């Protein structure tokens, strides 16, 4: 029974990583296609990347690979949006 419980925890964690990873993808794609980023707040992106970096650090301290991967994907996604903000502005 414990194995099933642990498998369920891993599955939930992996689903959270996938959803977190694709959450910013529509905005990244739209910004790439339209080259318009005027309505995207740079402060929102900076706060988002700062929070994601803290989650990576927290995951590292807890030795939680799923948490580290999910947060790292967010760092990369926010990094792309910040890059787009500077390139397309």
Backbone torsions as a table, in degrees:
resi	resn	phi	psi	omega
1	UNK	NA	-36.7	179.9
2	UNK	-64.4	-36.8	178.8
3	UNK	-63.2	-40.8	178.9
4	UNK	-64.2	-41.8	179.0
5	UNK	-62.4	-45.1	-180.0
6	UNK	-66.8	-38.8	176.5
7	UNK	-61.9	-40.3	178.9
8	UNK	-64.4	-41.2	177.9
9	UNK	-62.0	-42.9	179.2
10	UNK	-65.0	-42.3	179.4
11	UNK	-62.9	-44.3	177.9
12	UNK	-61.8	-42.7	178.2
13	UNK	-62.0	-42.8	178.9
14	UNK	-65.9	-39.8	176.4
15	UNK	-63.3	-39.6	177.4
16	UNK	-62.8	-40.3	177.7
17	UNK	-62.6	-44.0	-179.0
18	UNK	-64.2	-48.0	-179.3
19	UNK	-63.7	-43.1	178.4
20	UNK	-62.1	-40.5	-178.3
21	UNK	-66.2	-33.9	-177.3
22	UNK	-94.6	-3.1	-175.1
23	UNK	-63.3	-35.5	-179.7
24	UNK	-95.5	-7.3	-177.1
25	UNK	-58.0	-43.9	179.1
26	UNK	-59.4	-39.5	179.5
27	UNK	-68.7	-39.7	178.5
28	UNK	-61.7	-45.9	-179.7
29	UNK	-64.6	-45.4	-179.7
30	UNK	-61.8	-43.6	179.4
31	UNK	-63.8	-38.7	178.7
32	UNK	-65.4	-42.3	-178.2
33	UNK	-70.7	-45.4	-173.8
34	UNK	-89.9	-20.7	-176.0
35	UNK	61.5	23.3	179.3
36	UNK	-114.4	120.0	-179.2
37	UNK	-131.3	13.8	-176.0
38	UNK	-57.2	-37.9	-176.0
39	UNK	-85.3	-1.2	177.9
40	UNK	-89.3	126.9	-178.6
41	UNK	-80.4	121.6	177.4
42	UNK	-64.3	-37.9	179.1
43	UNK	-62.2	-40.9	178.2
44	UNK	-60.8	-41.7	179.7
45	UNK	-67.0	-41.5	-179.9
46	UNK	-65.6	-42.6	176.9
47	UNK	-63.1	-40.8	178.7
48	UNK	-61.8	-45.1	-179.8
49	UNK	-68.5	-36.8	177.7
50	UNK	-63.3	-44.0	177.3
51	UNK	-63.1	-41.5	179.7
52	UNK	-65.7	-38.9	177.4
53	UNK	-62.8	-41.5	176.8
54	UNK	-62.5	-38.1	176.7
55	UNK	-64.9	-38.4	176.4
56	UNK	-60.8	-47.2	-179.7
57	UNK	-61.7	-43.8	178.1
58	UNK	-61.9	-44.7	177.4
59	UNK	-61.3	-38.2	177.2
60	UNK	-63.4	-45.4	-180.0
61	UNK	-63.1	-35.0	178.6
62	UNK	-86.6	-5.6	-176.7
63	UNK	56.0	48.0	-177.7
64	UNK	-111.6	97.7	-174.8
65	UNK	-62.1	-39.0	-179.6
66	UNK	-62.6	-44.0	178.4
67	UNK	-64.1	-41.3	179.0
68	UNK	-62.1	-46.2	-178.6
69	UNK	-64.2	-45.7	180.0
70	UNK	-60.3	-44.4	-179.7
71	UNK	-70.1	-36.4	178.8
72	UNK	-64.5	-38.0	176.4
73	UNK	-62.0	-40.2	177.4
74	UNK	-65.0	-42.2	177.9
75	UNK	-57.8	-46.2	-180.0
76	UNK	-63.7	-44.5	-179.2
77	UNK	-62.6	-46.9	177.0
78	UNK	-63.8	-37.2	176.9
79	UNK	-59.9	-41.6	177.8
80	UNK	-63.4	-43.5	179.2
81	UNK	-64.1	-40.4	177.7
82	UNK	-64.8	-41.6	177.2
83	UNK	-59.9	-46.8	178.2
84	UNK	-60.7	-39.2	-179.8
85	UNK	-59.8	-41.5	179.9
86	UNK	-76.1	-36.7	-178.2
87	UNK	-72.0	-43.7	-173.1
88	UNK	-92.6	-4.9	-179.4
89	UNK	-86.2	NA	NA
